[in-house]
Amino acid sequence: MAIDAVIPFKPKNPKTRLSCVMEQEEREAFARAMLSDVIAAAQAGGCSPLLLCTAPYDRPDARILLDPDGLNESLNRLLATSKSPVLIIMADLPLADGAAVSRLVSTAADMAVVPGRGGGTNAIFLREPSRFRVNYYGASFLKHMQIAMDAGLSVDVVDSFRLHTDVDEKEDLVEVLIHGRGEARRCLESLGFTLSIEGGRVGVKRGAHK
Amino acid sequence: MAIDAVIPFKPKNPKTRLSCVMEQEEREAFARAMLSDVIAAAQAGGCSPLLLCTAPYDRPDARILLDPDGLNESLNRLLATSKSPVLIIMADLPLADGAAVSRLVSTAADMAVVPGRGGGTNAIFLREPSRFRVNYYGASFLKHMQIAMDAGLSVDVVDSFRLHTDVDEKEDLVEVLIHGRGEARRCLESLGFTLSIEGGRVGVKRGAHK
């Protein structure tokens, strides 16, 4: 049986830190494109996507669970009653691929985790979900390591830049244009984003809409 | 025979983008501490460290090659005459570990590469070094992929955040304090750096010198 890959998703007004380079509708389209890449990676890694949405949303390649509550509250309700292994993976990881997801869910430990940049947590695999609870926001990676230790769970920190790279800010778009291979990259290109090199540093610039 | 791990190193006035939080002597000590972690990772991954230094420098755990020329010029001279596999790994990767280096040097491809954040290249393993030449600076990852393609070399992009995380700016110090396990982390702690959380974002602050 495929492992449930729970993907929290906010369909309305997501990724506000990209407001400097994208209108709200564009941010919503880009968030959906990143989600498509995460769904494809989860499936390629042997998981069955289950979207945990804060507002009504529908798509053919994933089951949907609607829960307008906060991220921690809704995830912890779900974990508490889960009887089989669960992967929690964020929706803003457009470099994710099946190989990285496979490494995560094939861990020999009780739990596997991939940190995000800046202390966050981008993916957590739990063999027995009811033994763990999440605590996102701030330095959540350190909080999750502590929760695992308190629960007596062995933890494997999986070394993947593809799952480590979450996209929140304009600078992060560089990574999508260089390493992306899916919908998020195509979305950025269709919005007119290209790489720019100024003073030896790589950034992005936005040209005319295509 | 151990694979040569060539580590370019600048002993004098390195890491100038950290000038906002460290004096020159502190930056030099921190650069040496990061180098120690890279040397240890290279050794743990089965490689023999060879420092390519721009100025006289000595340490007991690595061989030294002095070459005040530019990075590309000195590396390409070295590659052109190398008869056995070579790993080139940057000195500012304090999260590097033996497992990541092992994955890199055990690739089945002609060449394995780990991109840095922002389009850089943090590590390159070359089975036949004389078939390749480096071209660092700017979006070097894309340049290196093109050079490999032009030379007919198969390339494995190794998915490691430990080798992807190069430390150039104040924000990067967060990663060292969270994920570092060696000398660089100890150096930052001895300089009084700690994590700080402001408005949900994780940063570093510097307290009194210890």
Interface residues (C-beta under 8 A of the other chain):
Chain A: D97 A99 A100 V114 P115 R117 G118 G119 G120 Y137 G138 A139 F141 L142 V157 D159 S160 F161 R162 H164 E171 V174 E175 I178 H179 L195 I197 G200 R201 V202
Chain B: D97 A99 A100 V114 P115 R117 G118 G119 Y137 G138 A139 F141 L142 V157 D159 S160 F161 R162 H164 E171 V174 E175 I178 H179 L195 I197 G200 R201 V202
